[in-house]
Every structure is written in structure tokens, then in C-alpha cells.
């Protein structure tokens, strides 16, 4: 059976969703497949600062425009979504995860109408503490989906444990528009002095990009950076630490940075939230990217840094680490609870020399080129076909599944 109509349901769209869905829409057009995306709301509180008012070039409907998802009652959201699904009647339905009740209702709707489902997920077993009492009911739901489209290896292993056979799992959901990052970074490096002057950036620096929340472990990053600065300060001038982002931990972090900076030549610079495409300036001028998270389902900033040709230092708790960070080749991995190890790695990347860092950045670019928009499009279409072939017929068209 040929897939003729695909529908995605996203809670809300962020800047990195748009190029993915535009690329998929183009591939669907070439294949004669109708593609639609349903966005439940315009934003969600914790991600509101990341929402950008970009125009979509694919079929998209926002059920509750200019509203936050948390502010809309679940039953109201589901009634609106069900109306859209009744109208669109996809051959394959993509749902975003399993934590939102409205996504579970969409799955039950699909079962009632004999429509195969693909679950999008980049969760992994270690991105948060898992409780056995909760994992069992979760597995009852997850094992009923017909296929999964996931971020990478760690997500795949987790869903296998929850009951989806490996042959029904496709990798490649967590990608970025590599070409845009590569091209802009290369252009920036031809005028790097101008870029540094524009943002008043130091000549050499470690870079962090992301939200300033507890899970990102930025207090640990600051402490490791100070240990590095004290070590290198006896031999040469330490690099600066540049932090781009905002969040509830920001004020406390700034105060801590103020209390320790200035020692041993240390320099910690906060730039607040920097959005696309300006953030590419920061990647282009950096010496190394650092992601210190103690919990990170994937870590798209690693994709961005590698596309810009940067070596990376990544926490082993980042979901992307298994696929993107090859220790000693594209970057280095560390235990985020061992800040001495992070400080040693910062000292190491400072000491290896620019040619070695450039080579590592090039290796990263080569690897990340396999995780681009084409992989997303192909993965989405492949997972749709997998779902169609392996639909759970024992649940299809059941009459005892509730409508809401």
C-alpha cells in the first residue's frame, strides 16, 4: 500500500522544526504525497523565548494561535485536534511523544480508524530519573505504536526497552539545516575581525549556547572553567567563557560568575539570548563549544557547533553523544558530575594547538553532514512506510477505544 497523506502533530514549532518540515514537504511533493502539519499552540512557557515568527512554506495549521499550550484545557485541545484529524484522515499519523494526554488521545483515534501511527521521540533512559512503577504503563502505550522516528541511538535503545522492535525504529529526527550553518560560518571566518568587533568578542573563548536552567549544569561549568583558568594562568592567558542564553538560573549564575571572575585572568561573558542567524557569529569566532548538561534528551547545539566547524566538549548525558561525539576525533566526552575531568579537557583543548582543533572541527563537519535535512526527510518517509507495513492490526478499528 502506498502512503498518500501524512499528518504530523507537534505541540508547537521552534526555529529548528521549520527547515525540517519544509524539506519533508518538498520530498512529499516530489513523491506525490500530501503532507500536513498540525501545531497545537504557538508556544509553551519554558520555550517561549525560542519561538520566532517565521513564515512556513508547507501546509500548517495552528489550532490555538498566540496561546501557550499550558493555558489550554486538554479536552479543548483534543476536541480541536480531533476535528482536524477527522477532516484530514491521514494514511499515517505522526504523534509527538507520549507525555501529553492529547497525543495519547490522537493515538487512540488512529487505532479506532485503523490508521498506523509513528511516534516521534528523542527521550532516552538516562535523560531523567526513571521509576519502574511509571515505566510499565508507559511501555503499554509505547509498544502499541506501529513505528518510531527518533533522534539517535540512545533514543532507539530506550524505545526498544519500552517494547518497540528495533526494525520499526528509524533514526534521524534531530537534525538541523547544516548547509545554512556551514555557509554562514565560512563567510564569517573571512571577516572574523569584523564579527568579533560587532559583538565585542574575545579572540579565544569557550562557548555555551542554551537555556540557563539547572539541568544544563552551568554552575558546574563555571567551577570547571575557574579550575582551568587557575591552571593555565601560570603558563599563559586563559581563554574566556562566553554564555549565550537566558533562564531562571541566570541571575544566580551571573552573581556567582561575578564573585569568581577576574581571578587568574578568568573572563566570563554573558550575552543573553541570541537567536538565528546571529548565533552563528558566536559559533564562528569560538575556539571550542562546551555542553555540560546533567540531563539532555539530544542537544541540537552540538549539531550547530559541529556544522560550524568547532571541536566540542560534551557531557555523556547528552542524547546525541553516542552518535555525534567521537572521543578524540570530533571532540571529547566527560562525566558531568566530574568537574575536574571537564577542567582537564578544557586545559587539553587549550594546549593542543590551532591546527589540531581545526582538524577536529573538520572531522565534526564531515560527521554532521550525515545528519542533515535529507536524513530527516528520508527517515520520516521510511518510518511512515514501516508503520504502514507493521500496523498493529489487533488494535485497528476497535470499537471499545474511547473517542476522548
C-alpha positions in Angstrom: 0.0 0.0 0.0 1.3 3.4 -0.9 1.4 6.3 1.5 -0.7 9.2 0.1 -1.3 11.5 3.0 0.9 12.1 6.1 0.0 14.3 9.1 2.4 15.4 11.8 1.1 16.7 15.2 3.6 19.0 17.0 2.8 20.6 20.4 4.4 23.9 19.0 7.1 24.7 16.4 10.5 26.1 17.1 13.0 27.5 14.7 14.7 24.2 14.1 11.4 22.5 13.2 10.8 24.7 10.2 13.6 23.7 7.8 13.0 20.0 8.7 9.3 20.2 7.8 9.9 22.3 4.7 12.4 19.7 3.5 9.9 16.9 4.2 7.1 18.8 2.4 9.3 19.1 -0.7 10.2 15.4 -0.7 6.5 14.6 -0.3 5.6 16.8 -3.2 8.1 15.0 -5.4 6.7 11.7 -4.3 3.1 12.7 -4.8 2.3 12.6 -1.1 0.2 15.2 0.7 1.8 16.5 3.8 0.2 18.4 6.6 1.4 19.6 10.0 -0.8 20.4 12.9 0.6 22.7 15.6 -1.4 22.7 18.8 -0.4 26.1 20.1 2.0 28.9 19.3 4.4 28.3 22.2 5.0 26.7 25.5 6.2 28.6 28.6 9.6 27.2 29.0 10.4 27.6 25.3 8.7 30.9 24.6 11.9 32.9 24.1 12.9 30.4 21.3 9.8 30.9 19.2 10.4 33.0 16.1 7.7 34.4 13.8 9.0 32.8 10.6 6.7 32.0 7.7 6.0 28.4 6.9 6.3 27.1 3.4 4.3 23.9 4.0 0.7 23.1 4.9 0.4 24.0 8.6 -2.4 24.9 10.9 -2.1 26.3 14.4 -5.1 25.3 16.5 -4.6 27.9 19.2 -2.6 30.8 17.7 -0.9 33.2 20.1 -1.6 31.0 23.0 0.6 28.9 25.4 -0.1 25.2 25.3 -0.2 25.0 29.2 -3.1 27.6 29.2 -5.4 25.5 27.1 -7.6 22.8 28.8 -6.6 19.3 27.5 -10.2 18.4 26.5 -10.5 21.6 24.5 -7.2 20.9 22.7 -8.3 17.4 21.9 -11.7 18.4 20.5 -9.9 20.8 18.2 -7.3 18.3 17.1 -9.9 15.6 16.6 -11.8 17.9 14.3 -8.7 18.5 12.2 -7.8 14.7 12.1 -11.4 13.9 11.0 -11.1 16.3 8.2 -7.6 15.3 7.1 -7.8 11.5 7.5 -4.1 10.7 7.1 -2.8 7.4 5.8 -0.1 7.7 8.6 -0.2 9.8 11.7 2.9 11.1 13.4 2.5 12.0 17.1 5.0 13.8 19.3 5.9 11.6 22.2 3.7 10.1 24.8 3.7 12.5 27.8 0.9 14.8 26.6 -2.6 13.4 27.0 -3.7 14.9 23.7 -1.1 12.8 21.9 -2.3 9.7 23.6 -5.9 10.6 22.5 -4.6 11.0 18.9 -3.1 7.5 19.1 -6.5 6.1 20.3 -8.3 8.0 17.5 -5.9 6.5 14.9 -6.4 3.0 16.3 -10.2 3.4 16.1 -9.9 4.4 12.5 -7.3 1.8 11.5 -4.6 4.4 10.9 -1.0 3.4 11.6 1.0 5.7 13.9 4.6 6.8 14.1 5.8 8.2 17.5 8.4 10.9 17.4 10.8 10.7 20.3 14.2 11.8 21.5 13.9 10.7 25.1 16.5 8.3 26.4 16.7 6.2 29.5 19.2 8.5 31.3 17.9 12.0 30.5 16.0 11.9 33.7 15.4 9.6 36.6 13.2 6.7 35.6 10.8 4.9 38.0 9.8 1.3 37.4 6.3 2.0 38.5 5.9 4.6 35.8 7.8 2.7 33.1 5.4 -0.2 33.0 2.3 1.8 32.0 4.4 3.8 29.6 5.6 0.7 27.9 1.9 -0.5 27.5 1.2 2.6 25.4 4.6 2.9 23.6 4.5 -0.7 22.5 1.2 -0.1 20.6 2.6 2.4 18.1 3.4 1.0 14.7 6.8 2.7 14.2 9.1 5.3 15.8 11.1 8.2 14.4 13.8 9.0 16.9 16.8 11.3 17.5 19.5 8.7 17.5 21.0 5.6 19.1 20.2 6.3 22.8 16.5 7.0 21.9 16.3 3.9 19.9 17.7 1.8 22.8 15.2 3.3 25.2 12.2 2.6 23.0 13.3 -0.9 22.3 13.3 -1.4 26.1 9.8 0.0 26.2 8.6 -2.5 23.6 9.1 -1.3 20.1 11.1 -3.8 17.9 14.3 -2.4 16.5 13.2 -2.9 12.9 10.4 -0.5 13.5 12.6 2.3 14.7 14.2 4.9 12.3 16.9 7.3 13.3 17.4 10.9 12.1 14.7 13.2 13.7 17.2 15.5 15.5 18.9 17.4 12.7 19.5 21.0 11.6 20.0 22.8 8.4 23.7 22.1 8.2 24.2 24.0 4.9 22.9 27.2 6.4 25.3 27.0 9.4 28.3 25.9 7.3 27.9 28.6 4.7 27.4 31.4 7.2 30.3 30.2 9.4 32.6 30.1 6.4 31.6 33.6 5.3 32.1 34.8 8.9 35.6 33.5 9.0 36.6 35.6 6.0 35.8 38.7 8.1 36.4 37.3 11.6 37.8 40.6 12.9 34.6 42.4 11.9 32.5 39.7 13.6 34.4 39.9 16.8 34.2 43.7 16.8 30.4 43.6 16.2 29.8 41.6 19.4 32.9 42.7 21.3 34.0 39.1 21.4 37.4 37.9 22.8 40.0 36.4 20.5 39.7 32.9 22.0 36.8 31.5 24.1 34.8 28.5 25.1 31.2 28.8 24.1 28.0 27.7 25.7 24.6 28.2 24.0 21.2 27.3 25.5 18.8 27.8 28.3 20.1 28.7 31.8 18.4 26.1 33.8 19.6 23.6 36.5 19.7 20.7 34.1 22.3 22.4 31.9 24.8 22.3 34.8 26.2 25.8 34.2 27.2 26.3 37.8 29.4 23.2 37.3 30.7 24.7 34.0 31.7 27.9 35.8 33.5 26.0 38.5 35.4 23.8 36.0 36.3 26.9 34.0 37.8 28.6 37.1 39.8 25.4 37.8 41.0 25.5 34.2 41.8 29.3 34.4 43.8 28.8 37.5 45.8 26.0 35.9 46.5 27.8 32.6 47.1 31.1 34.2 50.5 30.1 35.4 51.6 29.4 31.8 49.6 31.7 29.6 46.4 33.7 29.3 43.2 31.6 29.8 40.5 31.8 27.2 37.3 33.5 28.1 34.0 31.7 28.7 31.0 33.1 26.6 27.5 32.2 27.6 24.5 32.8 25.3 21.1 32.2 26.7 18.6 33.0 29.5 16.6 31.3 32.1 15.5 31.1 35.7 19.1 30.4 37.0 20.6 33.3 35.1 20.7 35.9 37.9 22.2 33.5 40.4 24.7 32.4 37.8 25.7 35.9 37.0 26.3 36.6 40.7 28.4 33.5 41.0 30.4 34.5 37.9 31.0 38.0 39.3 32.3 36.6 42.5 34.9 34.4 40.9 35.8 36.1 37.6 38.9 38.2 37.5 40.9 35.6 39.3 43.8 34.2 37.3 42.8 36.2 34.3 39.4 34.5 34.0 36.8 36.2 31.9 33.1 35.1 31.9 30.8 37.0 29.5 27.0 36.8 29.4 25.3 37.8 26.1 21.7 36.8 27.0 19.5 35.1 24.4 21.0 35.2 20.8 18.7 34.0 18.1 19.2 32.8 14.5 21.1 33.7 12.4 23.2 35.9 14.8 24.2 32.9 16.9 26.3 31.7 14.0 28.6 34.7 14.6 29.3 33.3 18.1 30.0 29.8 16.8 32.2 31.1 14.0 34.5 33.1 16.3 34.7 30.5 19.2 37.6 28.1 19.9 35.6 25.3 21.4 32.0 24.5 22.3 31.0 23.1 25.7 27.8 21.3 26.7 27.9 20.4 30.4 24.3 19.1 30.9 23.4 16.6 33.5 20.1 15.9 31.6 19.8 16.5 27.8 17.5 14.4 25.6 19.5 15.3 22.5 21.5 18.6 22.3 21.0 20.3 19.0 23.6 22.9 19.9 26.2 20.1 19.3 24.8 19.8 15.8 25.1 23.5 15.3 28.7 23.8 16.7 29.9 20.9 14.6 28.3 22.3 11.4 30.2 25.5 12.1 33.5 23.5 12.3 34.0 23.6 16.1 35.5 20.9 18.3 33.1 20.1 21.1 33.3 19.0 24.7 30.1 17.2 25.6 28.6 15.6 28.6 28.0 11.9 28.3 24.4 12.6 29.4 23.6 14.4 26.1 21.5 12.1 24.0 23.5 13.0 20.9 26.8 11.9 22.4 26.6 8.3 21.2 26.1 9.4 17.6 27.9 12.7 17.1 30.8 13.0 19.6 33.6 10.6 18.7 36.1 10.9 21.6 39.3 12.4 20.5 38.1 12.7 16.9 35.2 15.2 16.8 35.5 16.3 20.4 35.7 14.9 23.9 33.2 13.3 26.3 33.1 13.8 30.1 31.1 12.8 33.1 29.1 16.0 34.1 29.4 15.1 37.8 33.2 15.1 37.5 34.1 18.8 37.1 37.8 18.1 37.4 37.6 16.0 34.3 35.9 18.9 32.5 38.6 21.3 33.7 41.3 18.9 32.4 39.6 18.7 29.0 39.4 22.5 28.8 43.1 22.6 29.6 43.7 20.0 26.9 41.8 21.7 24.1 43.6 25.0 25.0 47.0 23.2 24.7 46.6 21.1 21.6 47.2 23.9 19.1 45.0 25.6 16.5 45.8 23.1 13.7 44.6 20.1 15.8 41.5 22.0 16.7 40.8 22.9 13.1 41.3 19.2 12.1 38.9 18.1 14.8 36.3 20.7 13.6 36.6 19.4 10.0 36.1 15.8 11.3 33.0 17.0 13.0 31.7 18.7 9.9 32.2 15.6 7.9 30.3 13.5 10.5 27.4 16.0 11.0 26.9 16.2 7.2 25.2 12.8 7.6 22.7 14.3 10.0 21.0 16.9 7.8 17.6 17.7 6.3 17.9 14.9 3.8 18.2 12.4 6.6 15.2 13.8 8.3 13.1 13.7 5.1 14.1 10.2 4.2 13.7 9.0 7.8 10.2 10.4 8.1 9.1 8.7 4.8 10.8 5.5 5.8 9.1 5.4 9.2 5.8 6.1 7.5 6.3 3.0 5.3 7.4 0.9 8.3 4.2 1.9 10.1 2.1 1.1 7.2 3.7 -2.4 6.8 3.6 -3.2 10.5 0.4 -1.6 11.7 -0.8 -3.2 14.8 -3.8 -4.9 13.3 -5.0 -6.3 16.6 -6.0 -2.7 17.6 -7.2 -1.5 14.2 -10.8 -0.4 14.0 -11.5 -1.4 17.6 -14.9 -0.1 18.8 -14.1 -0.1 22.6 -11.4 2.6 22.3 -12.8 5.9 23.6 -13.1 9.0 21.4 -11.7 11.3 24.1 
